[in-house]
Each structure stands twice: as C-alpha cells, then as structure tokens.
Amino acid sequence: MAIPTQTLNSPRGPEPVGPYPHAKRVGNLLFVSGLGPRQRGQSDIPGIQRDLNGHIIDHDIAVQCRSVFENLRMVIEDAGARWEDVIDVTVFLTHIKRDFAPYNKVFAEFFAGPGKPNPTRTTVEVAALPTSIAIEVKAIVAVE
C-alpha cells in the first residue's frame, strides 16, 4: 500500500533556486526543503554588506538567521502545519567558527523555551551554499 504524498509550495516562501518544492507531505510528516534567507520577490540577501562594486564583504548571521527561520515558519504554516510541531531541524552554515554563537542565540529565540517546538537539531559547516547565503535550513514537521 503506497503512502499518499502531496507536494506543497508556499505563496509567501522564498522562490526555490532549483526544480524542487518547498515541502512534501508524506503521511503525517512534512519534509521541508532547504530554505535560505531571501524573501519572496527580492534578489537581495538580508544581512549582506557589499562594497561599491557590489562584491560581498561581510554578512550579519543574526539577520540571516531571523529571515531563514521566518521563511521556514511561513512554509510550515502555508502547508497546514504548526510551528510547535517541528520535530527536526538541519542547519548548514558557511562560517561555523565565526557564526555559531550568534546563530545559536537566534535559534533559541525561535525554537527553545515554553511553547516552542524544541526540535532535535543538526548543525554542520559547508564550504558553500547556493548563491551567497551564509545559512540554509531544512526541517521535518509532524502534521495532523
């Protein structure tokens, strides 16, 4: 017996940078694709500082974290799930030594404490992410 699946795209989430959906529901689980900090309809990356020639010279990881977690929340809600039901989060950082402490602080604002999901978590450093983002997040969420 095949488990029914449903492909979901959020009208508020950032446009995918490839041929994949925002999320896929399989039974009572929602699998959210990797999301970056861009906001729908915008090409600029939140928290990026550029020089006069447009080259990236620095990034503010806290700004990018807040944006990426808000994007995740929108995709989850638009898929009919609840933020409180996030089970597992995987986060990819491009500068873990520099960015882990501020990322961890923002992560706690969204995920730790009373009334928040307190998911399991994996955080890894990667050499690069698609486009010039410094963080990407993917998640698994329980759905009724």
C-alpha positions as CSV (number, residue, x, y, z in Angstrom):
1,M,0.0,0.0,0.0
2,A,1.5,3.3,-1.1
3,I,1.6,6.2,1.3
4,P,-0.1,9.2,-0.2
5,T,2.2,12.2,-0.9
6,Q,1.4,15.8,-1.5
7,T,3.8,18.5,-3.0
8,L,3.4,21.9,-1.4
9,N,4.6,25.4,-2.4
10,S,4.2,28.4,-0.2
11,P,3.0,31.7,-1.8
12,R,5.0,33.5,0.9
13,G,8.2,31.4,1.0
14,P,11.3,32.3,-1.0
15,E,11.4,31.2,-4.6
16,P,13.3,27.9,-4.8
17,V,16.7,28.2,-6.6
18,G,16.1,24.9,-8.4
19,P,13.4,22.5,-9.5
20,Y,12.1,21.4,-6.2
21,P,9.0,22.2,-4.0
22,H,9.1,24.0,-0.7
23,A,7.8,20.9,1.1
24,K,6.4,17.4,0.6
25,R,3.9,15.8,2.9
26,V,4.1,12.0,3.3
27,G,1.5,10.6,5.7
28,N,1.7,12.6,8.9
29,L,5.1,14.1,8.2
30,L,6.1,17.3,6.3
31,F,9.6,17.4,4.8
32,V,10.7,21.0,4.2
33,S,13.3,21.6,1.5
34,G,16.4,23.7,2.3
35,L,15.5,27.3,2.6
36,G,17.7,30.4,2.6
37,P,17.2,33.9,4.0
38,R,15.9,35.6,0.8
39,Q,12.5,37.0,0.9
40,R,9.9,36.2,-1.8
41,G,10.2,38.6,-4.8
42,Q,13.6,40.0,-3.7
43,S,17.0,39.2,-5.1
44,D,18.9,40.9,-2.2
45,I,20.1,38.7,0.6
46,P,19.2,40.0,4.1
47,G,22.3,40.8,6.2
48,I,24.7,41.1,3.3
49,Q,27.1,44.0,3.1
50,R,28.6,44.9,-0.3
51,D,31.4,47.2,-1.4
52,L,30.9,49.9,-4.0
53,N,31.5,47.3,-6.8
54,G,28.7,45.1,-5.4
55,H,31.1,42.4,-4.0
56,I,30.1,40.8,-0.7
57,I,32.5,42.0,2.0
58,D,30.6,40.7,5.1
59,H,27.3,39.2,6.4
60,D,25.3,39.5,9.5
61,I,24.4,36.0,10.5
62,A,21.8,37.1,13.1
63,V,19.8,38.9,10.4
64,Q,20.1,35.9,8.0
65,C,19.0,33.5,10.8
66,R,15.9,35.5,11.6
67,S,15.0,35.7,7.9
68,V,15.6,32.0,7.3
69,F,13.6,30.9,10.4
70,E,10.7,33.2,9.4
71,N,10.8,31.7,5.9
72,L,10.6,28.3,7.5
73,R,7.7,29.3,9.6
74,M,5.8,30.6,6.6
75,V,6.3,27.4,4.6
76,I,5.2,25.3,7.5
77,E,2.1,27.3,8.2
78,D,1.2,27.5,4.5
79,A,1.5,23.7,4.3
80,G,-1.2,23.5,7.0
81,A,1.2,22.5,9.8
82,R,2.1,24.2,13.1
83,W,5.4,25.8,14.2
84,E,5.0,24.0,17.5
85,D,5.2,20.6,15.7
86,V,8.7,21.0,14.2
87,I,10.4,17.7,15.0
88,D,13.9,18.0,13.5
89,V,16.0,20.8,12.0
90,T,19.1,20.6,10.0
91,V,21.1,23.8,9.6
92,F,24.0,24.5,7.2
93,L,26.4,27.3,8.0
94,T,29.3,28.5,5.8
95,H,31.3,30.0,8.7
96,I,30.6,27.9,11.8
97,K,33.5,29.1,13.9
98,R,32.5,32.7,13.5
99,D,28.7,32.4,13.2
100,F,27.8,29.5,15.6
101,A,27.3,31.6,18.8
102,P,25.0,34.3,17.2
103,Y,23.2,31.6,15.2
104,N,22.7,29.5,18.4
105,K,21.3,32.6,20.2
106,V,18.7,33.3,17.4
107,F,17.9,29.6,17.1
108,A,16.9,29.6,20.8
109,E,14.6,32.6,20.3
110,F,12.7,30.6,17.7
111,F,12.9,27.1,19.0
112,A,13.8,26.8,22.7
113,G,11.6,27.5,25.7
114,P,8.0,27.2,26.8
115,G,5.5,27.0,23.9
116,K,8.3,26.5,21.3
117,P,9.0,23.3,19.4
118,N,12.4,22.3,20.9
119,P,13.3,20.1,17.9
120,T,16.2,17.8,17.5
121,R,18.9,19.6,15.6
122,T,22.0,19.1,13.5
123,T,24.3,21.9,12.5
124,V,27.1,21.5,10.0
125,E,29.6,23.7,8.3
126,V,29.6,23.6,4.5
127,A,32.1,25.1,2.1
128,A,29.4,27.0,0.2
129,L,25.7,27.2,-0.3
130,P,23.7,28.0,-3.5
131,T,24.1,31.8,-4.1
132,S,25.9,33.9,-1.5
133,I,23.9,32.9,1.6
134,A,25.6,32.0,4.9
135,I,22.8,29.8,6.3
136,E,20.3,27.2,5.0
137,V,17.7,25.3,7.0
138,K,15.6,22.2,6.4
139,A,13.1,20.6,8.7
140,I,10.7,17.7,9.4
141,V,7.3,18.6,10.9
142,A,4.5,16.5,12.4
143,V,1.2,17.1,10.6
144,E,-2.3,16.2,11.8
